[in-house]
């Protein structure tokens, strides 16, 4: 009968040994690494996506606002000369007609207070492009009106309208080149985001791998 007796603590050791594989299946070290990597990656991916979007928006706004700079100068200078007594024909260089559908050059149109064209060097489809009356009326004294105008499909113009004593001065310039630059910036931002996300995923995985697991030898007994 004595031979059938087991050593003290043997049953406990066997139970502990048999329970370890099951415990290891539930808390596999590899799964812990993946969970930590996801915890690192998800917030970083969100921040990277928002950052690319904000950078793209900032570039677009910068390009669009910069497209108005020449028009502001030309329109304000023309209004100043008109108020000083210059004639509309003198302010507008009618010898250099600008096809607003194909040219990138700025053009000028001078209106009276009733929106009648007094002088212009801009042409569209053989005629002078005339904006809606509201575009002109929105320009007050000392408050230029900068707006994108689309006189017809396929033609988008960055315009600045300035009021003068006898009416309004509108200076415009095609947005074709600016919109091309905006498209290029959007493509670069869209192409760089996947590469950034891949790098963040790799960095998160490495960080999770070297992160201390928090286990000690005493917790295994």
Order of alpha helices (4+ residues) and beta strands (2+ residues): alpha-alpha-alpha-alpha-beta-beta-beta-beta-alpha-beta-beta-beta-alpha
